[in-house]
Amino acid sequence: MSGILGTMKLRHAVLVALGLTVFLVFPGVAAASPKEGLLRFEVALDGSPIGEHSLNFAQTDAKDLEIGIAIDLAVKFGPFTVFDYTHRNASLWRDGLLYRMQSETDDNGDLHKVLVEAGDGTLRVTAGGVNVYEIPDRMLPTTYWMASTVAQSQLINSQTGELLEVEILERGREDVPGPNGPIPATHYELTGDLEIDLWYDDAGILVGLAFVARGSDVTYRLIERVGLLPVAAAMPNLTARN
């Protein structure tokens, strides 16, 4: 066991063994509810800001965790918008597992809708109103907030509903920019059906993301983290990668 997952397992073993959602608390200028939190990233294309990606967390009771994701991007040429992208994603995690996820995406005019619902030990994935497939209920979507994302060999594409095959390589320790200065983090590279780089801090919180889109570099810079932030839904999804 190495990297952030090993550190997380030691740090949170007691809470997680009790089947609890694991959170860290971060102060903010705007006081958040004791059971709410926010991660907010600035998104840049080849170094120029084009929008934001935010994740809102709310623990509604001892078993349920609700997450709302909003992505708004626009590339402009003078007064004209030459590319825009919006994504809305609402998910409910119950007893540490994904119970329901619904997303809508406008990818520069290409529209996508995905619905994931828990069944009897399975997740039913529907895209565009068509039943696509069923998978085990411990699968994760490409929302990346859980550090155990880097322990997976398959992920649900939260935009299209496709099942993605991935391989993961730990790239080592790096500092990434944060709202209060550099953040020490572990860098992971995902390849296969999904090519993306992820950075998690020592607590397991997502602090950086990068990928190539249409030949350009897309990078995320963490600009705000406030309130109660989950690093795992429960023990079943906090599994170290060998």
URTA-V558133 format. One record per residue. D_FIRST is the distance of its C-alpha to the first C-alpha in Angstrom with 1 decimal. Layout:
BEGIN
d_first=<D_FIRST;D_FIRST>
END
This chain:
BEGIN
d_first=<0.0;3.8;7.2;9.2;7.4;5.5;9.1;10.8;9.7;11.0;13.9;15.2;14.5;18.2;19.7;17.5;18.1;21.7;21.4;22.4;21.8;19.9;21.9;22.3;25.9;27.3;30.9;33.2;36.8;37.6;36.6;34.6;35.0;32.8;31.2;31.1;29.1;29.3;27.2;29.6;29.1;31.8;31.7;33.1;34.5;34.7;34.6;37.3;36.5;37.3;36.2;33.6;30.8;30.4;28.4;30.1;28.4;30.5;29.6;32.8;32.2;29.6;28.5;29.2;27.6;29.7;28.7;31.3;30.6;33.3;33.3;36.6;37.0;40.2;41.1;44.7;47.2;49.9;51.1;49.6;46.3;45.2;41.9;40.6;37.7;37.2;34.6;34.7;32.0;32.2;29.6;29.4;26.3;27.3;25.3;22.1;23.1;25.2;28.8;30.7;30.5;33.5;33.7;36.6;36.4;39.2;38.0;41.2;43.3;41.1;40.5;37.6;37.1;34.2;34.0;31.1;32.0;30.4;32.2;31.7;28.0;28.2;28.5;31.8;31.6;35.1;35.9;39.4;40.8;39.7;37.4;34.7;32.2;30.4;26.6;24.4;24.3;20.6;20.8;20.5;23.1;22.9;23.4;20.1;20.2;17.1;13.8;12.6;15.1;12.4;10.9;14.5;16.5;19.8;21.2;24.7;26.7;28.1;31.1;32.3;30.7;29.5;26.4;24.2;22.0;19.2;16.6;13.9;13.1;11.3;14.4;13.5;15.1;18.6;21.3;22.9;26.3;26.7;29.7;29.8;28.5;25.4;22.0;18.8;16.3;13.5;15.1;14.3;16.9;17.9;20.4;22.5;24.9;23.5;23.2;21.9;19.8;18.1;17.2;15.7;16.4;14.4;15.5;14.5;18.1;19.2;21.1;21.9;22.6;24.5;26.0;29.2;32.0;35.3;34.7;34.0;31.0;30.0;28.0;27.2;27.7;26.9;30.3;30.1;27.7;29.7;29.4;26.9;23.9;21.5;17.7;17.3;20.1;18.8;16.2;16.6;15.4;12.5;10.0;6.3;6.4;5.3>
END
